[in-house]
């Protein structure tokens, strides 16, 4: 089977940073370490740290007072930080710097009297944290159809921010609809989309044509991995999200298939290479 490895692919700087912070912490202490949500959205990474004693929690109530608590790469809300401080927790922040910038922008815009339209996926860890910076001064939308449901006065100061792992194309489409409906919409000044995310998306858009199938190594809860599969499909190439070798859709492949193999920003290169080897051995 012919396998092409996309470049760039895999870990971004924010993911590398978060994993290194947690890895160093595990190596330096024997105390229990709690992480608010998965450190990054990848099953392999989470399970490897669990085997080393790390406890991933979805509620801060699951960690005891005074515990060592690490905030994941996706960031957390101000309320979580406040609760952790009140309970004398030893907090370590592994939030991606770009996500931190989105938090800061949200705070600044709200303080200046603007209502912020946040473009992102409901329930995503990053989106939940950013929204909580704004109290009732932000509105979440996920697609251009959502724009029609918005009701703002013509003189309402508006701006927008975006989840960092969306595609450029979908954001541009939504922003165009917003500007048509609300001419007073102000540009935020900086694109919220991560450069690493965009470069990986560009690589799939460029390389997918000419291949029979695109396989994206990444977990189901990884937003940026799902976007890579969607981009391949948008250019007419069947694409599948696989967490590892066991998820490869062998029924969709033949020994003569031409496969483009890429990986989301939180997928380990070791898993990519494992998948590549299995495909080549068919």
N, C-alpha and C positions, 0 to 999 in steps of 0.2 A: 504494500500500500504506500502511495506517495504521500509524505507528510511534510508540510511547510510550517515552520515555527514563525509566528508573527513577531515582528520587532517594531516598537517596544511591546512588552507584555509584563504581566505580573506585578510584584510589589512596587508601590509608589513610596515616596519619601515619608509621608505621614504614617503609613503602615509600618515601614521599617523602624521608624522612631518609636511608635507605640510598643511594638514587639520587643525592641531592645530595652526600653524602660522596664517593662514587666520582667524580662529575662534577668536583667541586672538585679532587680528587686528580689526575685526568687533566689538568686545566688547569694545575696547578702544577708538574708534573714531566715530564721526558722519559725518566725511567727506566722500565723495564718494570714493569707493575703486574699482580700475580697476585691473583685472587679465589678463595677457597675455596668452591666450588660457585657456581651462578648468583647474582648479586647479589639478584635476586628471581626468582620462577618465572614468567618471561614471555619468550617467544622474541624479541619485538620489542626489548625492552630489552637483552637479552643480545647480540643481533646488532649493535645500534647501538654498544655499547661495544667489541665485538670489532673493528669497523671503525676504531675509534680506538686500537687496539693493546692493549686489555686482554685478558689471558689468563685464562680460567676453568678451574680445575683441580678434579678430583675426588679427588686424592691430594696430600698435602703434599709427597710426594717429587718431584712434577712441577715444583716451584719450587726454584731454587738457593739455597744458603746466602747469607744476607744480603739476600735479595730483599725487596721491598715486597709485603706480603701483607695483603689486606683480608678480614675475616670477613663473610660475607653476612648479610642481615637475619634468616636463620633460626637463626643462632648456631652455635657449634661446641662440641665436647667439651673438657673440661679437658686431655685428653691432647694434643689438637692445639695448644692454647695453649702447653703445656709444650715440645713438639717445636719449635715456632716460636721459642721463647725460646732453647733450646739451640743452634739453628742461626743465632742472631743475626739473625733476620728483623725487619724494620721492620713491625710489625703495626698495623693500623688496624681498629677494631671498629665495624662497622655493624649489629650485632645490634639487632633491634627491642627497645625498652625493656621491653615486656611479656614477650617471650620471655626476656630477661635475668632478669626477676622470677621466671619459672617455674624457671629454673636455680637461682636463689638459694633459692627455696622447697624445691626438691628437696634441695639441700645441707643446709639447716637441718633438714628432717624426718629425713633419714638420720642426721645427727649426733645427733639427739635419740632415736634408737633405733626410729623408726617404719619400717615397710615401706611403700613407696609404690606404689600401683596407678596406673600412668600410662595414661590413656585417650587413644588416638591411633592413627594409621595407621602400620603397620610400614614402615620404610624411608624415611619422610619425613625430610628434613634436620633439621627442628626436633626431631622425636622422637629421632633418633639422638643429637643433642647433649645433650638433657636426660637421656636414659637413662644416658649415660656419666658423669653427675654422681653416680650412685648405685651404681656397681659392681654388686654382686649383691643390692642392697637395694631393688630395684624390679622390678615385673612389668608388662609391656605387655599391654593388652587393647584390642580394637577394636570389639567389639559385645557385646550383653547375653548372647549365647550363650557367649562366652568365660568368663563368670562361673562357669559350672558346672564348668569345668576347674580352678578355683582351689582350693587346699587350704591353709588357714591354721588354726592352733590358735585356740580361742575367746578365749585371752588374748593373742594376737598383736596388738601395737599397729599399727593400719592407718590410712592416710589415702589420699587420691587427688589427682591433678593431671590436667589435661587439655591436650591440644594446643590451641593458641589459635584454630585455624581450623575447628573442628567446629561442628555446629549445636547449639543449645541443646536441642532436642528429643531428639536422639540421646544427648547427655550425660545428660540427666535420666532417660532410660529405663535407661541403664547404671547410673547411680548408685542408682536405686531397686532394681535387681536386686542390687547390691552390699550395700545396707543390709539387704535381706531375708536374704541369705546370711550376712552378717557384721555383726551388730548393734553390734559394737565399733568399726565404721568411723567415723573422726572427719572432720568437715568441714575443708577446708583453710583456710577463712577468706575467701578471695577466689576468685571465679570466674576460671578461666583463659581463658575465651573473650573474644576481643578485642571491644571495644565497636563498633568500625567493622565488623567481620565480622558481628556480631549485627544492627546497623542495616541493613546491606545485605540480610541474610537476611529481616528483618522486612518490608522494602520489597517483596521478591519475593513473599512470602507474602500480602501485602495487595493487590498490584497484578496478580498473574498471573491470577486469575479474571476472566473477561470478555475475555481475549485468546485468540487461536487458537494462538499459539506464543510461547515465550520463548526468546530467544537470549542466551546469556551470553558476552561477549567475555572470553576468557582462554585460557591455554595448558593443554595436557592434564596437565601436572605441577603445576598450581596447585590445591591442596587446597580453598581457599576458593571458587574458581570452580566446581569440581565440586559443592560443597555447594549453591551457588545453583541449579544445574540440577536437583539432586535435590529441592530444596524445591519448585520449580515442578511437577515431576512428582508430588510427594506431594499436591498440591492439584488434580491431574487435568489439568494443562496440559502438552502435549508441550514438551520443552526440549532445546536443543542447545548444546554448548560449541563456540565458534568462535574460532580464533586470529586470524582476519581475514576479509576479504571472500571469499577463495577457499574458505573452509570453510562458507559459508552454505549450508544444505541447500535449494537452490532447488526441488527436487522435492517438498518438504513445504509449499511456500508457493504461494499464488495471488495475482493482482493485488489481490484483495479481502481478503487476510489482515490480521488485526489482530495486530501483533507488539509484545511488550514486550522492549525491549533494555536489558540491564544489563551490568555488567562486574565482574570480580573485582578484588580490592584491588591487584593488580599490573599491571593492564591499562591502557595509555595511553589517555587521552581522545581523542587523535587517531585511533586505530584505531576507537574507538566511533563517532565522527562520520563516518568513512569508511564504516563499515557502514550507519549510518543513512541516509546520502545514497544509497547504492546501493539500499537497500530502497525509499526514497521514489521513486526514479526508475523503478521497475518499473511 
